[in-house]
Amino acid sequence: MRFTILSALLCATAAALAACGGGEPGDVSKDVPMREKRTIRQFAVSPLPVEKLKPCDLISPENAEELGVVSPDRGPGPRGAAHTPTTCFWANGDGESVALQIHNDTDSVRIVVLNDNVDLIRGYPAAKLPIGISCIVYVAVSDSAYLTFQVISQDRAGPCALGVRAAQHVLAEMQPV
């Protein structure tokens, strides 16, 4: 009887350890639910070095024009307006705008994945928070930084669609660490 109980306990412990994955915290694991991931490498993407960048450099003039967040009458080379060292703002004459902010936080992945509307943008964890004609799109780009795209848009697709497109442009241009 004692041997049977001990065997059952050993089997249960082995099964529990196998279910945990047994790997290091940064391992890529498809078995870990998105809300439980804590490192950027768990998403099978490389961290992006945004900590020392200026947000106004993250959306090129061409991308700003393509996104429709600059007025065509501004002339060549539209740039965003820096509001703070970590925030840049683009706007057109139709009331659409994008404010891009870089946040340095050692819990960046967790901040993003604990939101309700979590998805992936170019492989990076992203969350959308729609609020009427505005939306905030959060994107974790490393274990120590995330980006927010605060958007106002009355486009039929909704403001989150513009935020996602802006994030796609930025992520496509960045080089991993």
VMD Tcl script that draws the C-alpha trace (Angstrom):
set ca {
  {0.00 0.00 0.00}
  {2.77 2.41 0.97}
  {4.61 1.68 -2.32}
  {1.42 2.38 -4.36}
  {0.87 5.78 -2.70}
  {4.53 6.72 -3.16}
  {4.40 5.66 -6.82}
  {1.23 7.70 -7.38}
  {2.82 10.78 -5.79}
  {5.95 10.42 -7.90}
  {3.87 10.07 -11.08}
  {1.74 13.09 -10.18}
  {4.87 15.18 -9.49}
  {6.47 14.11 -12.78}
  {3.29 14.95 -14.69}
  {3.05 18.36 -13.04}
  {6.68 19.16 -13.88}
  {6.20 18.04 -17.47}
  {3.15 20.29 -17.81}
  {5.18 23.29 -16.66}
  {7.53 22.95 -19.59}
  {10.60 22.65 -17.41}
  {12.46 25.36 -19.38}
  {14.05 28.63 -18.52}
  {11.81 31.71 -18.02}
  {12.85 33.20 -21.39}
  {12.20 30.06 -23.42}
  {9.83 30.27 -26.36}
  {6.88 28.09 -25.49}
  {3.70 27.69 -27.46}
  {2.12 26.04 -24.41}
  {2.24 29.17 -22.22}
  {-0.99 31.17 -22.49}
  {-0.43 34.73 -23.74}
  {-1.58 36.29 -20.45}
  {1.13 34.32 -18.59}
  {4.10 35.26 -20.79}
  {6.57 37.64 -19.15}
  {9.48 38.03 -21.60}
  {9.59 39.22 -25.20}
  {11.51 36.10 -26.26}
  {8.48 33.98 -25.28}
  {6.84 35.49 -28.38}
  {9.63 34.24 -30.69}
  {10.69 37.80 -31.59}
  {13.84 39.76 -30.83}
  {13.77 42.80 -28.54}
  {13.74 46.19 -30.26}
  {16.12 48.91 -29.00}
  {13.72 51.82 -28.43}
  {14.95 52.98 -25.02}
  {17.37 55.58 -26.45}
  {15.41 56.55 -29.56}
  {13.35 59.66 -30.14}
  {9.69 58.89 -30.89}
  {9.58 61.45 -33.72}
  {12.16 59.35 -35.57}
  {10.05 56.17 -35.39}
  {7.46 57.22 -37.99}
  {9.09 58.39 -41.20}
  {7.62 61.31 -43.18}
  {6.56 58.83 -45.87}
  {4.80 56.60 -43.33}
  {3.09 59.62 -41.73}
  {1.75 60.60 -45.16}
  {0.65 57.02 -45.89}
  {-1.13 56.84 -42.53}
  {-2.88 60.11 -43.36}
  {-1.84 61.86 -40.15}
  {-0.23 64.92 -41.73}
  {-1.84 67.66 -43.73}
  {-0.84 67.56 -47.40}
  {-0.28 71.34 -47.35}
  {2.57 71.08 -44.82}
  {5.14 70.80 -47.59}
  {7.89 68.22 -48.05}
  {9.19 66.13 -45.20}
  {6.42 66.30 -42.56}
  {7.70 65.43 -39.11}
  {5.84 64.86 -35.90}
  {5.94 67.46 -33.17}
  {7.80 66.48 -30.02}
  {5.66 67.15 -26.95}
  {8.06 65.61 -24.44}
  {11.35 63.71 -24.83}
  {9.35 60.47 -24.99}
  {6.26 61.61 -26.96}
  {5.69 62.71 -30.56}
  {2.45 63.92 -32.14}
  {1.20 63.86 -35.73}
  {-2.11 65.38 -36.86}
  {-3.93 66.21 -40.07}
  {-6.52 68.89 -40.76}
  {-9.40 66.41 -40.46}
  {-9.07 65.76 -36.73}
  {-7.08 62.55 -37.00}
  {-3.97 62.23 -34.90}
  {-1.38 59.80 -33.55}
  {0.63 60.38 -30.39}
  {3.50 57.91 -30.06}
  {5.12 57.46 -26.68}
  {8.05 55.32 -25.53}
  {7.68 53.88 -22.03}
  {10.60 52.36 -20.14}
  {9.31 49.76 -17.71}
  {10.88 46.51 -16.58}
  {7.44 44.86 -16.60}
  {6.52 45.92 -20.15}
  {5.37 42.51 -21.43}
  {3.14 41.93 -18.42}
  {1.60 45.41 -18.73}
  {0.53 44.60 -22.30}
  {-0.60 40.98 -21.98}
  {-2.85 41.59 -18.98}
  {-5.18 43.79 -21.05}
  {-8.43 42.39 -22.45}
  {-7.92 42.96 -26.20}
  {-4.52 41.32 -26.65}
  {-3.21 40.23 -30.03}
  {0.07 40.18 -31.92}
  {1.36 42.89 -34.25}
  {4.25 41.58 -36.36}
  {4.80 38.98 -33.64}
  {4.98 41.46 -30.73}
  {2.34 41.42 -27.97}
  {-0.12 44.27 -28.40}
  {-3.28 45.43 -26.65}
  {-6.02 47.77 -27.86}
  {-8.07 50.02 -25.60}
  {-10.86 51.67 -27.65}
  {-12.54 54.73 -26.16}
  {-15.14 56.28 -28.51}
  {-13.32 57.92 -31.43}
  {-9.96 57.32 -29.76}
  {-7.88 54.23 -29.08}
  {-4.65 53.41 -27.31}
  {-2.58 50.61 -28.80}
  {0.12 49.21 -26.49}
  {3.00 47.20 -27.96}
  {5.70 45.52 -25.86}
  {8.96 45.68 -27.82}
  {11.41 44.41 -25.20}
  {11.44 43.27 -21.59}
  {12.10 46.86 -20.54}
  {10.10 49.02 -22.98}
  {6.74 49.35 -24.65}
  {5.19 51.80 -27.09}
  {1.78 53.42 -26.97}
  {-0.04 54.80 -29.99}
  {-2.82 57.09 -28.81}
  {-5.07 57.71 -31.79}
  {-8.06 59.86 -32.62}
  {-9.87 58.93 -35.81}
  {-13.41 59.00 -37.14}
  {-12.57 56.61 -39.96}
  {-15.11 53.84 -40.54}
  {-12.52 51.20 -39.63}
  {-12.19 52.81 -36.20}
  {-9.35 54.47 -34.35}
  {-7.75 51.18 -33.29}
  {-7.22 50.29 -36.96}
  {-5.12 53.44 -37.42}
  {-3.19 52.66 -34.22}
  {-2.45 49.13 -35.43}
  {-1.32 50.41 -38.85}
  {0.98 52.96 -37.16}
  {2.43 50.20 -34.97}
  {2.95 47.96 -38.01}
  {4.91 50.74 -39.75}
  {7.13 51.35 -36.72}
  {7.81 47.66 -36.10}
  {8.60 47.06 -39.80}
  {11.26 49.79 -39.74}
  {12.99 48.80 -36.48}
  {16.03 46.54 -36.33}
  {16.10 43.92 -33.54}
  {18.86 43.91 -30.93}
}
mol new
graphics top color blue
foreach p $ca { graphics top sphere $p radius 0.5 }
foreach p [lrange $ca 0 end-1] q [lrange $ca 1 end] { graphics top cylinder $p $q radius 0.2 }
display resetview
